[in-house]
Amino acid sequence: MAGFPTQRSSESREYPTSPAFPGSAECPVSPVSEGQSVDGEVERALSVLAARNACTGAGDVVAKKRFKLARDVSAFEKQIGEKLGNEELVQVLTEWRRLSQPFLNPKETRNDHLTAFLAELQKVRVPTGEGALTKALENVEKLSLAELPMIPGYPGAPENWKRLAALHRELSRVCGGGIYFLSYRDAAKVYDGLSHQEAHTITLALARLGVIKIESKGKAGLKGRKAAEFRYLLPKAENGDDQGFDL
């Protein structure tokens, strides 16, 4: 699961609310906060990404750092449901180069890095966080009924409830127990025949029963422009033994 910003529509973009990316590089979490203007949100998101991926030591491999920036940018574009503008892409690369400058080849210009960065954006196949979601879905599919989370007060909960709870558990594990985002379209993939509307309804039920906390409601639907954000509340070993997986 899961970087970030010239054409801009007259309608403001909607952004998820949460802290910046946490420690896990694969944790699909939004890098913008509520209460800022759209331009302020974009600028802050770009600054976070540039700083997170900047070269900070002589041993850093510049190409790898820059490609990780491209993966983060791709993740953010996917999260908001639209491509970033040209000026925004130039902005994030320019800030990345400024922060990385002491460890870059002095013969390489900003245009050299911008050219490489734009090409790398076209090469990204797995945006940051997306691999974690895919692995989490695979792990949940392998679980037996006995290995699924127990829903407090509702031991006879349907399997689709328990599989969705297990998906939240896996994503929480990836993020070290922190906040993560999950679209209802992706949530529906956890159980055959489950629609994104049904996933949304079950999610609300799980929140009411104390399985998860909805940190940001997002926007439900196939064309929703922001994913909801959650925190998993149950102990990781509901049945007495931790059913952990390495994602």
C-alpha positions as CSV (number, residue, x, y, z in Angstrom):
1,M,0.0,0.0,0.0
2,A,-0.5,3.2,-1.7
3,G,3.4,9.7,-3.4
4,F,2.0,13.1,-4.6
5,P,1.6,16.5,-6.8
6,T,-0.4,21.8,-14.2
7,Q,-3.6,21.6,-14.8
8,R,-5.9,21.9,-11.8
9,S,-9.7,21.7,-12.0
10,S,-11.8,24.4,-10.5
11,E,-13.1,21.8,-8.0
12,S,-10.9,21.3,-5.0
13,R,-9.3,17.9,-4.6
14,E,-10.3,15.9,-1.6
15,Y,-7.4,14.6,0.5
16,P,-7.4,12.0,3.3
17,T,-6.5,13.1,6.8
18,S,-3.7,11.5,8.7
19,P,-0.1,12.1,9.8
20,A,2.8,11.8,7.4
21,F,4.1,8.4,6.3
22,P,5.2,6.5,9.4
23,G,8.3,4.5,9.8
24,S,7.4,1.5,7.6
25,A,8.3,2.3,4.0
26,E,5.5,0.0,2.8
27,C,2.8,1.3,5.1
28,P,0.0,2.8,3.0
29,V,-0.8,6.0,4.9
30,S,-1.7,9.5,3.6
31,P,0.9,12.2,4.0
32,V,-1.5,15.2,4.3
33,S,-3.5,16.7,7.1
34,E,-6.9,18.2,7.5
35,G,-7.4,21.9,8.0
36,Q,-5.0,23.1,5.3
37,S,-5.8,24.7,1.9
38,V,-5.5,22.4,-1.1
39,D,-2.3,24.1,-2.2
40,G,-0.9,23.9,1.4
41,E,-1.7,20.2,1.5
42,V,0.0,19.5,-1.8
43,E,3.1,21.5,-0.8
44,R,3.3,19.8,2.5
45,A,2.9,16.3,0.9
46,L,5.6,17.1,-1.6
47,S,8.0,18.3,1.1
48,V,7.4,15.1,3.1
49,L,8.1,12.9,0.2
50,A,11.2,14.8,-0.9
51,A,12.7,14.7,2.6
52,R,11.8,11.1,3.1
53,N,13.6,10.0,0.0
54,A,16.5,12.5,0.0
55,C,20.1,11.3,0.0
56,T,21.5,11.7,3.4
57,G,24.9,9.9,3.3
58,A,27.8,9.2,0.9
59,G,26.7,5.5,0.8
60,D,23.3,6.3,-0.6
61,V,22.6,5.0,-4.1
62,V,21.1,8.0,-5.8
63,A,19.1,6.1,-8.4
64,K,17.5,3.9,-5.8
65,K,16.5,7.0,-3.7
66,R,15.1,8.8,-6.6
67,F,13.1,5.7,-7.8
68,K,11.7,5.3,-4.3
69,L,10.5,8.9,-4.6
70,A,8.8,7.9,-7.9
71,R,7.0,5.0,-6.1
72,D,5.8,7.3,-3.3
73,V,4.5,9.8,-5.9
74,S,2.7,7.1,-7.8
75,A,1.1,5.9,-4.6
76,F,-0.2,9.4,-3.8
77,E,-1.6,9.8,-7.3
78,K,-3.4,6.5,-6.9
79,Q,-4.8,7.5,-3.6
80,I,-6.3,10.8,-4.8
81,G,-7.5,9.3,-8.0
82,E,-5.7,11.6,-10.5
83,K,-2.3,12.4,-11.9
84,L,-0.3,15.3,-10.4
85,G,0.4,18.4,-12.5
86,N,3.6,19.1,-14.3
87,E,4.5,21.9,-11.9
88,E,3.9,19.7,-8.9
89,L,6.2,17.0,-10.3
90,V,8.9,19.5,-11.0
91,Q,8.4,20.9,-7.4
92,V,8.9,17.6,-5.7
93,L,12.0,16.7,-7.7
94,T,13.5,20.1,-7.2
95,E,13.1,19.9,-3.4
96,W,14.5,16.3,-3.4
97,R,17.5,17.6,-5.4
98,R,18.0,20.5,-3.0
99,L,18.0,18.2,0.0
100,S,20.2,15.6,-1.7
101,Q,22.7,18.1,-3.2
102,P,25.7,17.4,-0.9
103,F,25.7,13.7,-2.1
104,L,24.9,14.2,-5.8
105,N,27.3,14.2,-8.7
106,P,28.0,17.9,-9.2
107,K,28.1,17.3,-13.0
108,E,24.5,16.2,-13.0
109,T,22.0,19.1,-13.3
110,R,18.5,19.4,-12.1
111,N,17.3,18.7,-15.6
112,D,19.3,15.4,-15.6
113,H,17.5,14.3,-12.4
114,L,14.1,15.5,-13.6
115,T,14.4,13.6,-16.9
116,A,15.3,10.4,-15.0
117,F,12.6,11.0,-12.4
118,L,9.8,11.5,-15.0
119,A,11.0,8.4,-16.9
120,E,11.0,6.4,-13.6
121,L,7.5,7.4,-12.9
122,Q,6.5,5.7,-16.1
123,K,8.3,2.5,-15.0
124,V,6.7,2.2,-11.6
125,R,4.7,-1.0,-11.4
126,V,4.1,-1.3,-7.7
127,P,3.5,2.1,-5.9
128,T,4.5,2.3,-2.3
129,G,2.1,0.3,-0.1
130,E,0.4,-1.6,-3.0
131,G,2.6,-4.7,-2.5
132,A,1.6,-4.8,1.2
133,L,-2.1,-4.8,0.3
134,T,-1.6,-7.6,-2.2
135,K,0.3,-9.7,0.3
136,A,-2.2,-9.0,3.1
137,L,-5.0,-10.2,0.8
138,E,-3.0,-13.4,0.0
139,N,-2.4,-14.0,3.7
140,V,-6.0,-13.7,4.6
141,E,-7.1,-16.0,1.8
142,K,-4.9,-18.7,3.3
143,L,-6.4,-18.5,6.8
144,S,-8.8,-21.1,8.0
145,L,-12.0,-20.1,9.7
146,A,-10.5,-20.9,13.1
147,E,-7.6,-18.5,12.4
148,L,-9.9,-15.5,11.6
149,P,-10.4,-12.8,14.3
150,M,-13.3,-13.3,16.8
151,I,-15.8,-10.5,16.6
152,P,-16.4,-9.3,20.2
153,G,-19.9,-10.3,21.4
154,Y,-20.8,-11.9,18.1
155,P,-19.0,-15.3,17.8
156,G,-21.4,-16.4,15.0
157,A,-20.4,-13.4,12.8
158,P,-20.5,-14.3,9.0
159,E,-17.2,-15.3,7.4
160,N,-17.1,-12.2,5.2
161,W,-17.1,-10.1,8.4
162,K,-14.2,-12.1,9.9
163,R,-12.2,-12.0,6.6
164,L,-12.5,-8.3,6.4
165,A,-11.5,-8.0,10.1
166,A,-8.5,-10.2,9.3
167,L,-7.5,-7.9,6.4
168,H,-7.5,-4.9,8.8
169,R,-5.4,-7.0,11.2
170,E,-2.8,-7.7,8.5
171,L,-2.6,-4.1,7.4
172,S,-2.3,-3.0,11.0
173,R,0.6,-5.4,11.4
174,V,2.4,-3.9,8.4
175,C,2.0,-0.4,9.9
176,G,3.2,-1.4,13.3
177,G,-0.2,-0.9,14.8
178,G,-0.5,2.5,13.4
179,I,-3.0,4.2,11.0
180,Y,-3.4,2.7,7.5
181,F,-5.7,3.5,4.6
182,L,-7.9,1.0,2.8
183,S,-10.4,1.7,0.0
184,Y,-13.7,-0.1,0.1
185,R,-13.1,-1.4,-3.5
186,D,-9.9,-3.1,-2.2
187,A,-11.6,-4.3,1.0
188,A,-14.2,-6.1,-1.1
189,K,-11.4,-8.2,-2.7
190,V,-11.1,-10.1,0.6
191,Y,-14.2,-12.2,0.0
192,D,-15.7,-13.6,-3.3
193,G,-18.8,-11.8,-4.3
194,L,-18.5,-9.0,-1.8
195,S,-19.3,-5.6,-3.4
196,H,-17.6,-2.3,-2.3
197,Q,-21.0,-1.2,-1.0
198,E,-21.3,-4.3,1.2
199,A,-17.7,-3.9,2.3
200,H,-18.5,-0.3,3.4
201,T,-21.6,-1.5,5.4
202,I,-19.6,-4.3,7.1
203,T,-16.8,-1.9,7.9
204,L,-19.3,0.4,9.8
205,A,-20.6,-2.6,11.7
206,L,-17.0,-3.6,12.7
207,A,-16.3,-0.1,13.8
208,R,-19.4,-0.1,16.0
209,L,-18.4,-3.5,17.6
210,G,-14.9,-2.2,18.4
211,V,-12.9,-4.2,15.9
212,I,-11.6,-1.1,14.1
213,K,-11.6,2.7,14.5
214,I,-12.4,4.8,11.5
215,E,-9.9,7.6,11.6
216,S,-11.1,9.2,8.4
217,K,-14.3,8.2,6.5
218,G,-12.9,8.7,3.1
219,K,-15.4,8.4,0.2
220,A,-17.1,5.2,-0.6
221,G,-17.7,3.9,-4.1
222,L,-15.7,2.7,-7.1
223,K,-14.9,6.3,-8.1
224,G,-14.2,7.6,-4.6
225,R,-11.3,10.0,-4.6
226,K,-10.0,9.2,-1.1
227,A,-9.5,6.0,0.8
228,A,-10.8,5.7,4.3
229,E,-8.3,5.4,7.1
230,F,-8.4,3.0,10.0
231,R,-6.8,1.7,13.2
232,Y,-7.2,-1.9,14.2
233,L,-8.3,-2.2,17.9
234,L,-8.3,-5.9,18.8
235,P,-5.3,-7.7,20.2
236,K,-3.2,-9.2,17.5
237,A,-3.7,-12.7,19.0
238,E,-7.4,-12.9,19.7
239,N,-7.3,-16.7,19.9
240,G,-4.3,-17.0,22.2
241,D,-1.6,-17.4,19.5
242,D,-0.4,-14.7,17.2
243,Q,-1.3,-15.6,13.6
244,G,1.5,-13.3,12.3
245,F,2.8,-13.1,8.8
246,D,5.8,-11.3,7.3
247,L,4.5,-8.9,4.6
